[in-house]
Amino acid sequence: MSSQPNQTFNNLLIGSDCISIHSHPIKNKILCAEKDFEPGDIIFQEIAVTAIKLSNANNNDIHHSESTIFSAIIESLPIVPLARNLIYAAIHLTSLHSSKLDLIKCQHGNPLDKYLYFAPEGQAIAALTHYYFEIKKELSISDLFSCSTILDLLAIWMTNYSTAGSQYHAIYYYWSRMNHDCKPNTHHGTTGFTTVDNQTMPIRTVRAIQKIHKGDELTISYLVGETNFQSTQMRKDYLSLHYQFTCSCSRCSTENEIISDALIYQYKTLEYQIHNNYQQISLNDLLTFKSKLSLNNWLYYSISQLICTVAADSSVDFDNNHYRTAVIECALQCVKHLRNIYLQSPDAPTNEYYSIFLADKYEQLADFLPPSDSQKISSYKEAIKIRKICQGKSKKIDNLNEEISQVKKTASAN
């Protein structure tokens, strides 16, 4: 059974004839393509149903949304900032027009008990429950919204909200229907902002990163950072813990990674010692461990990443050609691994976080390369290109351009 996009909010969606919502016996609702797409094609663009603006710690801005919600009670609670933002978001939903609120209510919300053991979510639930009457009175919340009703809205928000740039959290009606795949067929990003009913709303753009056929489910990845590159079981454990489901996507079903427990224990020990400054680990120790691994398993990439971290954070003797060559090789492998996992098109990173992660790796590679190596400038340029796509103009890009100028001066002087 399928349904076309809700007519009430067709004006918030570009490409409404390209997608449809379908019922699914296990996933509840899924979003499917209504036509074929090639890698790089825009599938749809969507304006958020609603959004809250996060407080800015640098200027002590206490207005958490453009509805100027503020509560002295909430601000005084000993909870983390994200927990406060979650409470403000739930309260913000009570102020929406009924047509928008109906769209929010039809979204799936995980049971609250699933969140109780997570710091931001659990704190938000406990604080809102305990201080509901004080908050209700202070903010003059309508009697239509009981504590249980607002907690239901909080559950929907926590299950579906997404970051939009660095300043906003938002809910999207259609994008929220997209489910996880460890090798997704789309990527998404915040590509602009517009004003709706005097409120700033982010615009989300969804592109294809694989060939997609009419009727295919459109998927995204819930994994973040290093989790993308870990073993099948570790990814499954992460998704089970944070999203309460067991992943059975094609990547999890087909990967056959056999790594001994002894090697995993050795790697975890090295990782712990490095990140906790427990013991000085030499590059030679890490390179010896790397030599035990096959090229295609996740530990090979992970140890290469650790080698780059140690090299960047210490005074490596780059006059030693053996170390210089080994570190540069690791940096190249990190970049190649990152690009190959999800990049079906050179300009199609899976999400904003991933883009910055990849740009950082290009910068790290460039830092390791000697000034005489032509790849040094090209690596900086790749980092700039990626950052421009997801960040626009920034101080970081200016700094990278200065690095390129300095490298050119050094090369010409020699």
C-alpha positions as CSV (number, residue, x, y, z in Angstrom):
1,M,0.0,0.0,0.0
2,S,1.4,3.4,-1.0
3,S,0.5,7.0,-0.5
4,Q,1.6,10.1,-2.3
5,P,3.0,13.1,-0.4
6,N,0.6,14.9,1.9
7,Q,-1.1,17.6,-0.2
8,T,-1.1,20.1,2.7
9,F,2.7,20.3,2.5
10,N,3.3,19.9,-1.2
11,N,4.5,23.5,-1.3
12,L,7.3,22.4,1.1
13,L,8.6,19.7,-1.2
14,I,10.4,19.9,-4.5
15,G,10.1,16.6,-6.4
16,S,6.8,15.4,-4.9
17,D,6.2,13.3,-8.0
18,C,9.5,11.4,-7.4
19,I,8.8,9.8,-4.1
20,S,6.0,7.9,-2.3
21,I,5.4,6.5,1.2
22,H,4.6,2.8,1.5
23,S,3.5,0.7,4.4
24,H,6.0,-2.1,5.4
25,P,5.2,-5.1,7.6
26,I,8.5,-4.7,9.6
27,K,9.6,-1.1,9.1
28,N,6.2,0.5,9.4
29,K,6.6,3.2,6.8
30,I,9.3,3.5,4.0
31,L,10.0,6.0,1.3
32,C,10.3,4.7,-2.2
33,A,11.5,6.1,-5.6
34,E,8.8,6.8,-8.2
35,K,11.3,7.0,-11.1
36,D,14.8,5.9,-11.9
37,F,17.8,8.0,-10.7
38,E,21.5,8.1,-11.6
39,P,24.3,8.7,-9.1
40,G,24.4,12.5,-8.3
41,D,20.7,13.1,-9.3
42,I,18.6,15.2,-6.8
43,I,15.8,13.0,-5.7
44,F,13.9,15.6,-3.7
45,Q,14.3,18.8,-1.6
46,E,12.3,19.3,1.5
47,I,11.6,22.2,3.9
48,A,11.4,21.2,7.5
49,V,7.9,20.9,9.1
50,T,9.4,22.7,12.1
51,A,12.8,23.5,13.6
52,I,14.4,24.9,16.8
53,K,17.4,27.1,16.9
54,L,20.0,25.8,19.4
55,S,21.5,28.0,22.0
56,N,24.9,29.4,21.3
57,A,27.3,28.9,24.2
58,N,29.6,31.6,22.8
59,N,27.2,34.4,23.2
60,N,25.0,32.9,26.0
61,D,21.9,33.1,23.8
62,I,19.1,31.6,25.8
63,H,16.5,31.6,23.2
64,H,16.3,28.0,22.0
65,S,13.9,28.6,19.2
66,E,12.6,31.5,17.2
67,S,9.4,31.3,19.2
68,T,11.7,32.7,22.0
69,I,10.9,29.8,24.3
70,F,12.7,30.3,27.6
71,S,12.3,28.7,31.1
72,A,14.2,29.7,34.1
73,I,13.3,26.3,35.6
74,I,14.7,24.3,32.7
75,E,17.8,26.5,32.5
76,S,18.5,25.9,36.2
77,L,18.3,22.1,35.9
78,P,21.6,20.1,36.2
79,I,21.2,18.5,32.8
80,V,23.4,18.6,29.7
81,P,22.5,21.3,27.0
82,L,21.2,18.7,24.5
83,A,18.6,17.5,27.2
84,R,17.4,21.1,27.5
85,N,17.1,21.4,23.8
86,L,15.0,18.3,23.7
87,I,12.6,19.6,26.3
88,Y,12.4,23.0,24.5
89,A,11.6,21.1,21.3
90,A,8.8,19.1,22.8
91,I,7.3,22.3,24.2
92,H,7.8,24.1,20.9
93,L,5.6,21.4,19.2
94,T,2.7,22.3,21.5
95,S,2.7,25.8,19.9
96,L,2.3,24.5,16.3
97,H,-0.7,25.0,14.1
98,S,-2.9,21.9,14.2
99,S,-2.1,21.0,10.6
100,K,1.6,20.9,11.3
101,L,1.1,19.1,14.6
102,D,-0.9,16.4,12.9
103,L,2.0,15.7,10.6
104,I,4.3,15.4,13.6
105,K,1.9,13.1,15.4
106,C,1.7,10.7,12.5
107,Q,5.5,10.0,12.8
108,H,6.6,6.9,14.7
109,G,8.2,7.5,18.2
110,N,10.2,4.8,19.9
111,P,8.9,3.9,23.4
112,L,10.3,6.2,26.1
113,D,11.8,3.3,28.1
114,K,14.2,2.8,25.2
115,Y,15.8,6.2,26.0
116,L,16.0,6.1,29.8
117,Y,19.7,4.9,29.9
118,F,21.0,7.5,27.5
119,A,22.3,10.8,29.1
120,P,20.6,13.5,27.1
121,E,17.3,11.6,26.4
122,G,17.0,10.1,29.8
123,Q,17.7,13.4,31.5
124,A,15.1,15.2,29.3
125,I,12.4,12.6,30.1
126,A,13.1,12.6,33.9
127,A,13.2,16.4,34.1
128,L,10.1,17.0,32.0
129,T,8.2,14.4,34.0
130,H,9.3,15.8,37.4
131,Y,8.9,19.5,36.7
132,Y,6.0,19.3,34.3
133,F,3.5,21.4,36.4
134,E,6.1,24.1,37.1
135,I,7.1,24.3,33.4
136,K,3.5,24.2,32.3
137,K,2.6,27.1,34.6
138,E,5.7,29.2,33.7
139,L,5.2,28.8,30.0
140,S,1.4,28.9,30.0
141,I,1.1,25.6,28.1
142,S,-2.4,24.8,27.0
143,D,-4.5,22.4,29.1
144,L,-4.9,20.3,25.9
145,F,-1.3,19.1,26.5
146,S,-1.0,16.8,29.5
147,C,2.4,15.5,30.7
148,S,1.8,12.2,28.9
149,T,0.9,14.1,25.6
150,I,4.1,16.2,25.7
151,L,6.1,13.1,26.5
152,D,4.7,11.4,23.4
153,L,5.7,14.5,21.4
154,L,9.2,14.2,23.0
155,A,9.5,10.6,21.9
156,I,8.5,11.5,18.4
157,W,11.0,14.3,18.3
158,M,13.9,12.2,19.7
159,T,13.2,9.4,17.2
160,N,13.0,11.7,14.2
161,Y,14.9,15.0,14.6
162,S,18.0,15.7,12.7
163,T,20.7,18.3,12.8
164,A,20.5,21.1,10.2
165,G,23.7,22.9,9.9
166,S,25.3,23.9,13.2
167,Q,22.5,25.9,14.7
168,Y,19.2,24.0,14.1
169,H,17.5,20.7,14.9
170,A,14.6,19.9,12.6
171,I,11.9,17.4,11.7
172,Y,11.1,16.6,8.1
173,Y,7.9,14.8,7.1
174,Y,9.3,12.8,4.2
175,W,13.0,12.5,5.1
176,S,11.9,11.0,8.5
177,R,10.4,8.0,6.6
178,M,13.9,7.0,5.3
179,N,15.3,3.9,7.0
180,H,18.9,2.8,7.6
181,D,21.2,0.8,5.4
182,C,24.9,0.3,6.1
183,K,25.5,1.1,2.4
184,P,22.8,3.6,1.7
185,N,21.7,4.6,-1.8
186,T,21.3,8.3,-0.9
187,H,23.1,11.1,0.9
188,H,21.6,14.2,2.4
189,G,22.6,17.6,3.5
190,T,21.3,21.0,4.6
191,T,21.6,23.2,1.4
192,G,19.9,26.4,2.5
193,F,17.3,28.1,4.6
194,T,14.0,29.8,4.0
195,T,11.3,31.6,6.0
196,V,7.9,30.0,6.6
197,D,5.4,31.8,8.9
198,N,8.1,34.1,10.2
199,Q,10.3,31.2,11.2
200,T,13.6,30.1,9.7
201,M,13.4,26.6,8.2
202,P,16.3,24.5,6.9
203,I,16.1,22.9,3.4
204,R,17.3,19.3,3.1
205,T,18.5,18.0,-0.2
206,V,18.6,14.2,-0.9
207,R,20.7,12.9,-3.8
208,A,21.3,9.4,-5.2
209,I,24.8,7.9,-4.7
210,Q,23.9,4.6,-6.4
211,K,21.7,3.8,-9.4
212,I,18.2,3.7,-8.1
213,H,15.2,2.1,-9.9
214,K,11.6,3.0,-9.7
215,G,10.1,1.2,-6.6
216,D,13.4,0.9,-4.7
217,E,13.4,1.9,-1.1
218,L,15.4,5.1,-0.4
219,T,17.8,4.6,2.4
220,I,20.3,6.6,4.6
221,S,22.9,5.6,7.1
222,Y,22.4,6.1,10.9
223,L,26.1,5.3,11.5
224,V,28.5,8.1,12.4
225,G,32.2,8.6,12.2
226,E,34.4,5.5,12.8
227,T,31.3,3.3,13.3
228,N,30.9,3.3,9.5
229,F,34.2,1.4,9.1
230,Q,33.9,-1.1,11.9
231,S,33.1,-4.8,11.6
232,T,29.6,-6.1,10.8
233,Q,29.0,-7.2,14.4
234,M,30.2,-3.9,15.9
235,R,27.9,-2.0,13.6
236,K,25.0,-4.2,14.5
237,D,25.8,-3.7,18.2
238,Y,25.8,0.0,17.8
239,L,22.5,0.1,15.9
240,S,20.9,-2.3,18.4
241,L,22.0,-0.1,21.3
242,H,21.1,3.3,19.9
243,Y,18.2,2.5,17.5
244,Q,16.7,-0.7,18.9
245,F,16.8,-2.8,15.8
246,T,19.0,-5.6,14.3
247,C,20.4,-4.6,11.0
248,S,19.9,-7.1,8.2
249,C,20.9,-4.9,5.2
250,S,22.8,-6.2,2.2
251,R,26.1,-5.1,3.6
252,C,25.6,-6.9,6.9
253,S,24.2,-10.0,5.2
254,T,27.1,-10.4,2.7
255,E,30.2,-9.3,4.5
256,N,32.3,-12.2,5.6
257,E,34.9,-10.8,8.1
258,I,36.8,-13.4,10.1
259,I,39.2,-11.7,12.5
260,S,40.7,-13.5,15.4
261,D,39.7,-12.4,18.9
262,A,43.4,-12.1,19.7
263,L,43.9,-9.5,17.0
264,I,40.8,-7.6,18.0
265,Y,42.0,-7.6,21.7
266,Q,45.5,-6.4,20.6
267,Y,44.0,-3.6,18.5
268,K,41.6,-2.5,21.3
269,T,44.5,-2.5,23.8
270,L,46.6,-0.3,21.5
271,E,43.7,2.1,20.9
272,Y,43.0,2.4,24.6
273,Q,46.6,3.1,25.4
274,I,46.9,5.8,22.7
275,H,43.7,7.7,23.4
276,N,44.2,7.6,27.2
277,N,47.9,8.4,27.2
278,Y,48.4,5.2,29.2
279,Q,51.6,4.3,27.6
280,Q,53.9,5.6,25.0
281,I,53.2,3.6,21.8
282,S,55.9,3.8,19.1
283,L,55.1,3.9,15.4
284,N,57.2,0.7,15.1
285,D,54.7,-1.1,17.4
286,L,51.8,0.0,15.3
287,L,53.5,-0.9,12.0
288,T,54.4,-4.3,13.3
289,F,50.8,-4.9,14.2
290,K,49.6,-3.7,10.8
291,S,51.9,-6.2,9.1
292,K,49.8,-9.0,10.6
293,L,46.6,-7.9,8.9
294,S,45.1,-8.5,5.5
295,L,44.4,-5.5,3.3
296,N,40.6,-6.0,3.1
297,N,39.5,-6.2,6.7
298,W,38.3,-3.3,8.9
299,L,41.2,-3.6,11.3
300,Y,43.6,-2.7,8.5
301,Y,42.0,0.7,8.0
302,S,41.6,1.2,11.8
303,I,45.2,0.6,12.5
304,S,46.2,2.9,9.6
305,Q,44.0,5.6,11.2
306,L,45.8,5.1,14.6
307,I,49.2,5.4,12.9
308,C,48.2,8.7,11.4
309,T,46.9,9.9,14.8
310,V,50.1,9.1,16.5
311,A,52.2,10.6,13.7
312,A,50.1,13.8,13.8
313,D,50.3,14.2,17.6
314,S,54.0,13.5,18.1
315,S,57.3,14.7,16.7
316,V,57.8,11.9,14.2
317,D,61.4,11.7,12.8
318,F,60.5,12.3,9.2
319,D,64.2,12.4,8.3
320,N,63.8,8.6,8.7
321,N,62.5,7.7,5.3
322,H,61.1,4.4,6.5
323,Y,58.7,6.2,8.9
324,R,57.9,8.9,6.4
325,T,57.0,6.4,3.7
326,A,55.0,4.2,6.1
327,V,52.9,7.1,7.5
328,I,52.2,8.6,4.1
329,E,51.1,5.1,2.9
330,C,48.7,4.9,5.9
331,A,47.3,8.4,5.2
332,L,46.7,7.4,1.5
333,Q,45.0,4.2,2.6
334,C,42.7,6.2,5.0
335,V,41.7,8.6,2.2
336,K,41.2,5.7,-0.3
337,H,39.1,3.7,2.2
338,L,36.9,6.6,3.1
339,R,36.2,7.5,-0.5
340,N,35.6,3.9,-1.7
341,I,33.1,2.9,1.0
342,Y,30.3,5.3,0.1
343,L,31.4,7.5,-2.8
344,Q,29.8,6.2,-5.9
345,S,30.2,9.7,-7.4
346,P,33.2,11.9,-6.5
347,D,31.0,14.8,-5.4
348,A,28.5,12.7,-3.4
349,P,29.5,12.4,0.3
350,T,27.0,10.6,2.4
351,N,26.4,13.3,4.9
352,E,27.9,16.5,6.3
353,Y,29.8,14.8,9.1
354,Y,31.4,12.3,6.7
355,S,32.4,15.2,4.4
356,I,34.4,16.9,7.1
357,F,35.9,13.6,8.2
358,L,37.1,13.0,4.6
359,A,38.4,16.6,4.3
360,D,40.3,16.2,7.6
361,K,42.0,13.1,6.1
362,Y,43.1,14.9,3.0
363,E,44.5,17.7,5.1
364,Q,46.4,15.2,7.3
365,L,47.8,13.5,4.2
366,A,49.0,16.9,2.9
367,D,50.6,17.8,6.2
368,F,52.6,14.5,6.0
369,L,53.8,15.0,2.4
370,P,57.0,16.9,1.8
371,P,56.8,20.3,0.0
372,S,58.4,18.9,-3.1
373,D,55.6,16.3,-3.6
374,S,53.0,17.6,-6.1
375,Q,50.4,15.5,-4.3
376,K,50.7,17.9,-1.3
377,I,48.9,20.8,-3.1
378,S,46.4,18.5,-4.7
379,S,45.4,17.0,-1.3
380,Y,44.9,20.5,0.1
381,K,42.7,21.3,-2.9
382,E,40.6,18.2,-2.5
383,A,40.0,19.2,1.2
384,I,39.0,22.7,0.0
385,K,36.6,21.3,-2.6
386,I,34.9,19.0,-0.1
387,R,34.6,21.8,2.5
388,K,33.1,24.2,0.0
389,I,30.4,21.7,-0.8
390,C,29.2,21.3,2.8
391,Q,30.4,24.5,4.5
392,G,30.6,27.2,1.9
393,K,33.2,29.9,2.7
394,S,35.0,29.5,6.0
395,K,38.1,30.5,7.9
396,K,39.4,26.9,7.5
397,I,39.3,27.2,3.7
398,D,41.2,30.5,3.9
399,N,43.9,28.8,6.1
400,L,44.2,25.9,3.5
401,N,44.7,28.4,0.7
402,E,47.4,30.0,2.7
403,E,49.1,26.6,3.2
404,I,49.0,26.1,-0.6
405,S,50.6,29.5,-1.1
406,Q,53.3,28.7,1.4
407,V,54.0,25.3,-0.2
408,K,54.4,27.0,-3.7
409,K,56.8,29.6,-2.2
410,T,58.9,26.9,-0.6
411,A,59.0,24.9,-3.8
412,S,60.0,27.9,-5.9
413,A,62.7,28.8,-3.4
414,N,64.3,25.4,-3.8
